[in-house]
Amino acid sequence: MFPISTRRLKSWISNNIRWNLSPTNNKSLTIFDSFAYDRPKAVVWLVPSITILDQTIKNLKDTSHTYRQKINSHFGNKVEIFEKSTLLQGSGFNATSIREQLNILVFSFDSLRAKNKDDRKVFQENGNLQSFENLLGNEAEITLVAVIDFLNPVVIVD
C-alpha cells in the first residue's frame, strides 16, 4: 500500500467514496470492498508527532466530527479507534472484534521505534492479546506487532 497524506485522505473520504444507490443495496463502496469478505478491516494510521497523534485520535473518536461521521456511515457505525496503550491492554481489541468492525490503529512513528523499554512493548509477548493465539498459531509469539502483521492493514501515513 502506498502512503497517503492527510489532505489527500480527507479529499478521498469526502469525494471518492461512492454509494451504490440500487434499490436492493444501500452499501457504500470502500477500499475494503476489493478485499476478501472475511479479511479483517484494519487501518494503521501513522502520524509524525505526539501533537498530531493526540489531534488525530481526538477527531477520529469524536462521533460528531465530519470525518468520523463519514467513516461511520460507510461501516455501519462499527468503527473502533485504538491507540498504542489501549492495544497493549487488549481493551476492546481481540480476535472477535477484528472480524466485526473497522479497526483504526493510530500510532506515532516514534512509538514504533524501539528506543526504550516502553517502546519495545509492541515487540514483547503480551498476555492481553491471548485471544489471537488461534489466528497466529500455537507456536507464534503473541505480540502486538505480530497481530498487526496478521491483520495486513491498510496503512495511512500522515
N, C-alpha and C positions, 0 to 999 in steps of 0.2 A: 504494500500500500504506500502511496506517496504522501508526503506531509502536506498539510493544508493550513493556510494562515487563518486567523480568526475572522478577518474581513471576508475572505473567500467562503469560509464556513457559514457565516451569517447570511451572506448572499445566497449560498446554496440552500440553506434552510428556508429562507424567505421566498426564493424564486423558482428553484428547480425541483422541489418535491411536488409531484403532480398527483392529482386524485383520479382514480378510476371511478367515473360517475355513472357506470352502468347501474340499472335499477336493482340488479341482483347482488352487486358487490360494492360496498362503500369503503373498501380498504384502501389506505394510502400506499403509495409505492415508495419504497426507500431502498437504500443500498443493500439492505438485508434481504430484500425480495429476490436478489440474484444468487443468494446462498442456499444451501440445503435447508429444508424446512426445520430439521431437528438441530441445526447448529446453534450453539448459544449466541445470543445477541449481546456482544460486549464491545465497548469502546474504551481505549486508553487515551486519555486527553493529557498531553504533556504541556506544561507551562514553564516559562523561563525563570520565574521568581516567586517568592513567597507572597508578595503583594498580589500578583496576578492569580496565584493559586487561591488565595482567600476570596478574591473577587469572583473568580470563575465558579467556585463551589457555592458561594452565596447566591449568585444568579441562577445557577442550574437547580439549586434546591428550592428556590422561590417559585412556587406554583403560579404566582401572578405575573411573573416575568414573561415577556413575549416569547423568548426562545424556549423556555420550559413549556409554555402552553402549546407551542408548535410541536415540540417533541412528544408531549403527552397525547396530542391529537393523533399523531401517527402511530403511536404504540399503545393506544387504548388505556392511557394512564398507568400502564405497567412499566414504570421507569424508576430506577433507583440510582442515586448518586452516592459514590463512595470515595472517601479519601483514604490515604495510606493507613492511618491509625485505626479506622473502622474496619478496613480489610484485615489487618493483622489480628484484630479481636474476633473476626468472623461474625460480626454483628449484622445479621440480615443477609450475609453473603455465604451461600452454601450450594451444594450440588443441586438442590431443587430450584433455588431462586435463579440460577443462571439459565435455566430452561424456560422459566415462566415470565421473564421481564427483560427489558433492556437495562443493562448494567453499564453505567458510565463511571470509569475508574480514573480519578483525577490525581495526577502526580506532578511535582516539580521535577525538573531534570536532576537537580541536586539530590532529591530524596531517593533516587535510584542509583546514585553513585555511592559505593561503599567506602566512605571516608572515616566513619567512626562506628562505634558499637550500635547505635540506634539505626544507622543507615543499613547495616548488614542484616537487620531483622527480616528483610524481604527475601534474603537468601538462606535463612535458617529454618530448620524443621519447625513446624508450627502446629501444635495440637488443636488449635482453634479452627483449623481448616480440615479436620479429620473427615468430614463428610465427602471430601473429594477423593478419598482413598480408592474407591472402586473405579472412578474415572481415570485416575492417574496410574493405577496398577498397584498391586500389593508391594512390589519391590521398590517403587519410586519413593524418593524423599518428598514429603509433603511440605512444600514451601510456597510462599505467595508467588514467587517468580515462576515456579513450575505450574501453578494453577493458571496464571496469566498466559503462559506459553500454551497450555492445553486449550484455552479459550480462543486462541488465534484471533485477537481482537482487531477491529478497525482502529488505526492509530491517527490521532489528530495532534499535530504539532503546532502549538500556539506561538 
